[in-house]
Amino acid sequence: MGRVEGKVAIVSGAGTGIGRAAATRLAEEGALVTIAEFDAEAGQAVADALGGDAVFMQHDVRDEASWQSLMDGVAKRHGRPDILINNAGILATENNQHLAVTDLEQWRAVQTVNVEGVFLGCKYGVAAMTADGGRAKGGDGGGAIVNMSSIAGLVATSHLVAYGASKGAVRQLTKSVAIDCARKGLGIRCNSVHPGVIVTNMGNQVMGMGNGDVEANWKARLDLVPMGEPGQAVDVANCILFLASDEARHVTGAELVVDGGMTAV
Ligand SMILES: NC(=O)c1ccc[n+]([C@@H]2O[C@H](COP(=O)([O-])OP(=O)(O)OC[C@H]3O[C@@H](n4cnc5c(N)ncnc54)[C@H](O)[C@@H]3O)[C@@H](O)[C@H]2O)c1
């Protein structure tokens, strides 16, 4: 019996990196996983690799109509969703995100994916999880939402002003959704995850920002990680799995930091 056996799960941005690792761990532990991804080739490849009940649906977290069709598609195939991982995010649209050089276009592009995408996910996710009226009305609805923030949402990021602000918003939104659902007796938990330095495409993109010296920047950044090594996507995925599972049944509105001790210093 898997840790999320038979649960219906959706993971946004699951075509690569942390999202792919989360989709994989959820599927390994028995969930029926929908890979909701913008990049069709990458999303289909993950669904093919997972096999079994895993399916790919093309999805853009910025687009409200896309959320409606995703939830309709999942309901038709599997029924009410139990787990939603709002993982999709972008770092930047330009190579520099210091205050003076960040234009409104870049600021808005980052907020649109990272904040509006998570807001729409929570809104449509809660609606789909309570489609039977929810526990408050005698239904068996309920569920778990995990929102992807970052340590950039906890501490200053003067080199990434738009990204840090977006992840701070995700942290705060998570708590509001958690309390709203709890007070209404919906049985839906909502928590945020805060990775530090993780080896993914985005991890490399972070290290390439500014001077472009990826190798030197990785070394400098790892000097700031007390555990001395970067996190892997599966390290974050295992935390997501815990929060999504019934093992975390009394955990809501919480922040789970996965950073090798970086922010504890
Ligand atoms: N890698 C890190 O060091 C790190 C650290 C902290 C937080 N995070 C957060 O973790 C999440 C995943 O990061 P990652 O490193 O795996 O990133 P990644 O860039 O490797 O993967 C992101 C995925 O999201 C998808 N995506 C982007 N825009 C989308 C949209 N509009 N709709 C649907 N899908 C979209 C991409 O196609 C890609 O598959 C992000 O929210 C990121 O901000 C990453």
The ligand as an ORCA input file, in Angstrom:
! r2SCAN-3c Opt
* xyz 0 1
  N      15.612     24.969     -8.652
  C      15.681     25.693     -7.564
  O      16.801     25.936     -7.054
  C      14.428     26.214     -6.903
  C      14.563     26.805     -5.638
  C      13.448     27.310     -5.011
  C      12.192     27.207     -5.604
  N      12.076     26.625     -6.840
  C      10.722     26.580     -7.409
  O      10.365     25.235     -7.700
  C       9.495     25.195     -8.843
  C      10.071     24.252     -9.885
  O      11.394     24.686    -10.153
  P      12.409     23.886    -11.100
  O      13.743     24.225    -10.616
  O      11.974     22.489    -11.261
  O      12.147     24.727    -12.447
  P      12.336     24.320    -13.994
  O      12.501     25.604    -14.724
  O      13.385     23.297    -14.110
  O      10.889     23.693    -14.331
  C       9.713     24.489    -14.319
  C       8.627     23.791    -15.111
  O       7.459     24.653    -15.099
  C       6.936     24.717    -16.426
  N       6.201     25.975    -16.626
  C       6.724     27.224    -16.739
  N       5.748     28.111    -16.989
  C       4.585     27.413    -17.018
  C       3.226     27.775    -17.219
  N       2.883     29.043    -17.499
  N       2.275     26.813    -17.153
  C       2.614     25.525    -16.906
  N       3.889     25.110    -16.724
  C       4.859     26.057    -16.782
  C       8.164     24.625    -17.325
  O       7.804     24.255    -18.662
  C       8.990     23.567    -16.594
  O       8.613     22.261    -16.974
  C       9.368     26.648     -9.327
  O       8.181     27.215     -8.827
  C      10.594     27.314     -8.733
  O      10.410     28.699     -8.577
  C      13.161     26.132     -7.496
*
